[in-house]
Structure formats: structure tokens, C-alpha cells
Amino acid sequence: QVQLVESGGGLVQAGGSLRLSCAASGRALSNYAISWFRQAPGKEREFVAGINWSGGSTPYAGSVKGRFTISRDNAKNTVYLQMNSLKPEDTAIYYCAATERLLTTHIAGVDYWGQGTQVTVSS
């Protein structure tokens, strides 16, 4: 199985940028489609962005489309989430998720989760 570790979270002012990383170990990341989810306090976990094994498919949630970009470097076993023009409503814990099958936008389809990284956007 694969282990996922997120990094890159932090505190940023509205309008700023952060880049999250999801590093995989145990198995090659190229075996998995990767999705980012987030969970804000008192809210359900929601899909943010995903990328299939080749990088050819990259769906986004409507709330982040045009501001966030997901990419992957299979040679480095890492997936990235570049977040620009951040808003206070982007504040959440961001989770990296892997699936051995088709790319998923649903929590139920995830096979492995990372521990999450906190992103806080101040107004």
C-alpha cells in the first residue's frame, strides 16, 4: 500500500498563494490517481481537484477552478496543488487521497488518505 504525506500548508493573507505537496512512499505514485479534498470546521469533506495517473485528466471543483492547479511529478513521487488568489473561504484542512482505480471526486472512492495539512487564509 501507499503512504501519503502532505506539506506546504500555513497561514496566508487573502489574495496570496500556497503550494501544497503530497509525497508518496511505499509504492510508486504512478500506480494511483490522486485527488485533493478539504474539510472546513463544521463542514463535510469536499473534493477540490484531481489528477489521473498520466496527468491528462484534471477535474476541479467549481469554487477553485481558475485559481488552483494540480500537477504531478511521478519521478519524484509527488503531486502538487498550486493555490493562487486564496480566499478566506478556502480555509480548511487539505487532504491528499489516492485511488487505485479511476480518478474519483467522491470520498467513497478513495483507497488511501494522508493526514492533512492546515491552510488558513486571513481576510
C-alpha positions as CSV (number, residue, x, y, z in Angstrom):
1,Q,0.0,0.0,0.0
2,V,1.0,3.6,-0.3
3,Q,1.6,6.2,2.4
4,L,0.8,9.8,1.7
5,V,2.2,12.9,3.4
6,E,1.0,16.4,2.8
7,S,3.1,19.5,3.3
8,G,3.0,23.2,2.4
9,G,0.1,24.4,4.4
10,G,0.2,27.6,6.5
11,L,-1.3,31.0,7.2
12,V,-1.6,33.4,4.2
13,Q,-3.5,36.6,3.6
14,A,-6.3,36.8,1.2
15,G,-5.1,37.1,-2.4
16,G,-1.9,35.2,-1.6
17,S,-0.6,31.8,-2.8
18,L,0.4,28.5,-1.3
19,R,1.7,25.3,-2.9
20,L,0.8,22.0,-1.3
21,S,2.7,18.8,-1.8
22,C,1.6,15.2,-1.5
23,A,4.6,12.9,-1.2
24,A,4.1,9.1,-1.6
25,S,6.1,6.3,-0.2
26,G,5.7,2.5,-0.2
27,R,4.6,2.2,-3.8
28,A,5.1,4.3,-6.9
29,L,2.8,7.2,-7.2
30,S,2.3,6.4,-10.9
31,N,0.1,3.5,-9.8
32,Y,-2.6,5.9,-8.5
33,A,-4.9,8.7,-9.4
34,I,-4.6,11.4,-6.8
35,S,-7.3,13.8,-5.5
36,W,-7.2,16.7,-3.1
37,F,-10.1,17.1,-0.7
38,R,-10.6,19.7,2.0
39,Q,-12.7,20.0,5.2
40,A,-13.5,23.3,6.9
41,P,-14.7,23.4,10.5
42,G,-18.3,22.2,10.8
43,K,-18.5,21.2,7.2
44,E,-18.3,18.0,5.2
45,R,-15.1,17.0,3.4
46,E,-15.3,18.1,-0.2
47,F,-13.5,17.4,-3.5
48,V,-11.1,20.2,-4.6
49,A,-9.1,18.8,-7.5
50,G,-7.9,15.5,-9.0
51,I,-5.3,14.2,-11.5
52,N,-5.2,10.8,-13.2
53,W,-2.0,8.7,-13.4
54,S,-0.8,10.4,-16.6
55,G,-1.8,13.9,-15.8
56,G,-4.2,14.0,-18.8
57,S,-7.3,14.5,-16.7
58,T,-7.6,17.2,-14.1
59,P,-11.1,18.0,-12.8
60,Y,-11.6,20.8,-10.4
61,A,-14.4,21.9,-8.1
62,G,-16.2,25.0,-9.4
63,S,-15.2,27.0,-6.4
64,V,-11.4,26.7,-7.2
65,K,-11.4,26.5,-11.0
66,G,-9.1,29.1,-12.4
67,R,-7.3,29.6,-9.1
68,F,-5.9,26.2,-8.2
69,T,-3.7,24.0,-10.4
70,I,-3.0,20.3,-9.7
71,S,0.1,18.6,-11.2
72,R,2.2,15.6,-10.6
73,D,5.8,14.5,-11.0
74,N,5.8,10.7,-11.0
75,A,9.6,10.6,-11.0
76,K,9.6,12.5,-7.6
77,N,6.5,10.5,-6.4
78,T,4.8,13.9,-5.6
79,V,1.6,15.6,-6.5
80,Y,1.3,19.4,-6.1
81,L,-1.6,21.7,-5.6
82,Q,-0.8,25.3,-6.5
83,M,-3.3,27.6,-4.9
84,N,-3.5,31.2,-6.1
85,S,-5.8,34.1,-5.2
86,L,-6.7,32.5,-2.0
87,K,-9.9,33.5,-0.2
88,P,-10.9,33.2,3.5
89,E,-13.4,30.5,2.4
90,D,-10.5,28.3,1.3
91,T,-9.6,27.9,4.9
92,A,-9.6,24.2,5.7
93,I,-7.6,21.1,6.3
94,Y,-6.5,19.8,2.9
95,Y,-6.1,16.1,2.4
96,C,-4.3,14.1,-0.3
97,A,-6.1,11.0,-1.4
98,A,-5.1,8.1,-3.7
99,T,-7.2,5.6,-5.6
100,E,-6.0,2.5,-7.5
101,R,-8.9,2.7,-9.9
102,L,-10.2,5.6,-11.9
103,L,-9.8,9.1,-10.7
104,T,-12.5,9.9,-8.1
105,T,-14.2,13.0,-6.9
106,H,-16.1,11.2,-4.2
107,I,-14.9,10.3,-0.7
108,A,-16.2,6.8,-1.0
109,G,-13.9,6.1,-3.9
110,V,-10.7,6.8,-2.0
111,D,-8.4,4.0,-1.1
112,Y,-5.7,5.9,0.9
113,W,-5.7,9.2,2.8
114,G,-2.9,11.5,4.0
115,Q,-3.1,13.1,7.4
116,G,-3.9,16.5,6.1
117,T,-2.3,20.0,6.2
118,Q,-4.0,23.1,7.6
119,V,-4.5,26.1,5.3
120,T,-5.7,29.3,6.9
121,V,-6.5,32.4,4.8
122,S,-6.9,35.6,6.7
123,S,-9.0,38.5,5.4
